[in-house]
Amino acid sequence: MEDRKLTVRAVERALDILICFTKGSDLSLTEIAAEIGLHKSTVHRLLTTLEERGFIIRNPSTEKYRLGLKIWELSAHLSHNDDPAVLLLPPMERLRDRLGETVSLYLRDGTDRLRIQAVQSNQAIRRVAPVGARLPLFVGASSKVLVAYSDETVLRAVLDSPDWPPAIDKAAYVAQLEQIRRDGFATSYEEREPGASAVSAPIFDRTGKIAAALSVSGPVSRLTPQKLEEFGPHLIEAAREMGMMMQA
């Protein structure tokens, strides 16, 4: 029994190391050990095993680690038949072409949102939205949409999070969610990032539950509060069409 527990713990620690690379592409032994809270000798043994299996590559000149080719080999075998990041890419591109701004797709993961797809604006001044970015659910149009249309347990987890920003009034936040459900879309104006604004609408699955949040974002010089309100109905319609594609 003890050996089984040790084996499971070793797997969990190895997975924690791989997850570290969602925050950076090249990490040192010290950075990885600090991130997962383990002694460097333990992390070094795990990294050596991962390197031997092709999941990690070590750069001898910098002594830093990055994800290995085995990760890409595994990802090539993912099924894309019902992957929203692949399925919804064409309508996202059409929405970008129609509105002229960056379009993103978010899923909720616990009390975070994860950007799984993005189509960049063609304009010279634009907001770059990196795929794979993990962001909190406290602020931002997509965050509020993902919470507004989720069940009460999600809202409670967000409100009770120890990371909740003291500057944000919880009662006002809840009131915003109620307004979002009435309007069908959410807006944010320099909420999370200075100089950036966004508008977002929910995409529902075949059961009527929220599956993702569709967002259009850009610089506040173009996406003014008035423009965000004008874009709202466009987002609702595009999200409805995308939801029908996912249900087909």
C-alpha positions in Angstrom: 0.0 0.0 0.0 2.8 2.4 0.9 4.6 1.7 -2.4 1.3 2.5 -4.3 1.0 5.8 -2.5 4.6 6.7 -3.3 4.0 5.8 -7.0 0.9 8.0 -7.2 2.7 10.9 -5.5 5.6 10.6 -8.0 3.1 10.8 -10.9 1.4 13.8 -9.4 4.7 15.5 -9.0 5.8 14.8 -12.5 2.5 16.2 -13.8 3.0 19.3 -11.7 6.3 19.8 -13.4 4.7 19.6 -16.8 2.0 22.0 -15.8 4.7 24.5 -14.8 5.3 25.0 -18.5 1.9 26.6 -19.0 3.5 29.7 -17.4 6.8 29.8 -19.3 8.6 27.9 -22.1 12.1 27.8 -20.6 12.5 27.2 -16.8 15.4 26.5 -14.6 15.6 23.8 -11.9 15.3 26.5 -9.3 12.2 28.0 -10.9 10.5 24.7 -11.2 11.3 23.6 -7.7 10.0 26.9 -6.3 6.8 26.7 -8.4 5.8 23.2 -7.2 7.3 23.5 -3.7 9.7 20.6 -3.8 13.4 20.3 -3.0 15.6 20.7 -6.0 17.1 17.2 -5.6 13.6 15.7 -5.9 12.7 17.8 -8.9 16.0 17.0 -10.6 15.3 13.2 -10.4 11.9 13.7 -11.8 13.2 16.0 -14.6 15.8 13.4 -15.5 13.1 10.7 -15.9 10.9 13.1 -18.0 13.9 14.0 -20.1 14.8 10.3 -20.7 11.2 9.7 -21.9 11.2 12.7 -24.2 8.7 14.9 -22.3 11.3 17.4 -21.3 14.4 18.8 -23.1 17.3 20.4 -21.2 19.4 23.0 -22.8 23.1 22.3 -21.8 24.2 25.8 -22.4 21.6 27.5 -20.2 20.7 24.6 -17.9 17.0 25.4 -18.6 14.3 23.0 -19.4 11.4 23.1 -22.0 8.7 20.7 -23.2 10.0 17.9 -25.3 8.8 16.5 -28.6 6.8 13.7 -26.9 4.3 16.3 -25.8 3.7 17.4 -29.5 3.6 13.7 -30.5 0.8 13.1 -28.0 -1.1 16.3 -29.0 -1.1 15.1 -32.7 -3.3 12.2 -31.7 -6.0 14.3 -30.0 -9.4 14.0 -31.5 -10.5 17.2 -33.1 -13.9 16.1 -34.1 -15.6 18.0 -31.3 -12.8 20.3 -30.2 -14.3 23.8 -30.1 -10.9 25.3 -30.7 -10.8 23.7 -34.1 -14.5 23.5 -34.9 -15.2 27.2 -34.2 -12.1 28.6 -35.8 -13.8 29.4 -39.2 -16.7 31.4 -37.7 -14.2 33.1 -35.4 -12.2 34.3 -38.4 -15.4 35.5 -40.1 -16.3 37.5 -36.9 -12.8 39.0 -36.8 -13.2 40.0 -40.5 -16.6 41.6 -39.8 -15.7 43.5 -36.6 -12.0 44.1 -37.3 -10.8 43.1 -33.8 -9.2 40.1 -32.0 -11.6 37.2 -31.3 -11.0 34.8 -28.5 -12.6 31.6 -27.1 -12.4 30.8 -23.4 -13.3 27.8 -21.3 -13.7 27.8 -17.5 -11.2 25.7 -15.5 -12.1 25.9 -11.8 -11.8 29.5 -10.9 -9.7 30.4 -14.0 -10.5 30.9 -17.6 -8.3 29.4 -20.3 -8.0 30.9 -23.8 -8.1 27.9 -26.1 -8.3 29.8 -29.4 -7.7 33.3 -30.7 -7.8 35.0 -34.1 -5.7 38.1 -34.1 -6.9 41.5 -35.5 -5.3 42.5 -38.8 -5.0 46.1 -37.6 -1.6 47.6 -37.0 -2.5 48.4 -33.4 -4.1 45.4 -31.8 -4.4 43.4 -28.7 -2.4 40.1 -29.0 -4.2 37.3 -27.3 -1.9 34.3 -26.7 -3.6 30.9 -26.8 -3.1 29.0 -23.5 -3.2 32.0 -21.3 -4.8 31.3 -18.0 -6.7 34.2 -16.3 -8.8 34.6 -13.1 -12.6 34.8 -13.2 -12.7 38.0 -11.1 -12.4 40.6 -13.9 -12.9 40.7 -17.7 -15.9 40.3 -20.0 -15.3 36.6 -20.6 -14.8 35.9 -16.9 -18.1 37.5 -16.0 -19.9 35.6 -18.8 -18.4 32.2 -17.6 -19.5 32.9 -14.0 -22.9 34.5 -14.9 -24.1 31.4 -16.8 -22.6 28.8 -14.5 -24.3 27.3 -11.4 -24.3 28.8 -7.9 -21.3 26.6 -6.8 -19.0 28.3 -9.3 -20.1 31.8 -8.2 -19.5 30.8 -4.5 -16.1 29.4 -5.3 -15.1 32.6 -7.1 -16.5 34.9 -4.3 -14.8 32.8 -1.6 -11.4 32.5 -3.3 -8.5 33.7 -1.2 -7.2 35.5 -4.3 -10.3 37.7 -4.6 -9.0 41.3 -5.1 -10.0 43.5 -2.2 -10.6 46.5 -4.5 -13.6 44.7 -6.2 -16.9 45.0 -4.4 -18.6 41.6 -4.3 -22.1 43.0 -4.2 -21.4 45.1 -7.3 -19.8 42.1 -9.0 -23.0 39.9 -8.4 -25.1 42.8 -9.6 -23.1 42.9 -12.8 -23.7 39.2 -13.3 -27.4 39.7 -13.0 -27.3 42.5 -15.6 -25.2 40.2 -18.0 -27.9 37.6 -17.8 -30.5 40.2 -18.8 -28.4 41.7 -21.6 -27.0 38.4 -22.9 -23.5 39.8 -23.1 -20.8 41.3 -20.9 -18.4 44.2 -21.4 -15.2 45.3 -19.7 -13.3 48.5 -20.1 -9.7 48.5 -18.7 -10.9 46.1 -16.0 -8.0 43.6 -16.2 -5.5 45.4 -18.4 -5.0 49.1 -18.9 -5.7 50.3 -22.4 -7.8 47.2 -23.3 -11.5 46.6 -23.5 -13.7 43.6 -24.5 -17.2 42.3 -25.0 -18.2 38.7 -24.6 -21.2 36.4 -25.0 -21.9 32.8 -23.9 -21.9 29.7 -26.1 -24.3 27.0 -24.9 -24.0 23.2 -25.5 -26.9 20.9 -26.4 -28.0 20.6 -22.8 -28.3 24.4 -22.5 -25.3 24.7 -20.2 -22.5 27.2 -21.0 -19.8 25.6 -23.0 -17.5 28.6 -23.7 -17.3 32.3 -23.8 -16.8 34.1 -27.1 -14.9 37.4 -26.8 -13.9 40.4 -29.0 -11.1 42.6 -27.6 -9.0 45.5 -28.6 -7.5 48.9 -27.6 -9.8 51.3 -25.8 -9.1 53.9 -28.5 -11.3 51.8 -30.9 -13.4 49.7 -28.5 -15.1 52.5 -26.6 -18.0 51.8 -24.3 -20.4 52.8 -27.0 -18.7 50.5 -29.5 -18.8 47.6 -27.0 -22.5 48.0 -26.7 -22.9 48.1 -30.5 -20.8 44.8 -30.7 -23.0 43.1 -28.1 -25.7 41.9 -30.5 -23.1 40.7 -33.0 -21.5 38.6 -30.3 -24.8 37.1 -29.2 -25.7 36.1 -32.8 -22.2 34.7 -33.5 -22.2 32.7 -30.2 -25.7 31.3 -31.0 -24.5 30.1 -34.4 -21.4 28.5 -32.8 -23.5 26.8 -30.2 -25.6 25.2 -33.0 -22.4 24.0 -34.7 -21.3 22.3 -31.5 -24.7 20.7 -31.1 -24.8 19.3 -34.7 
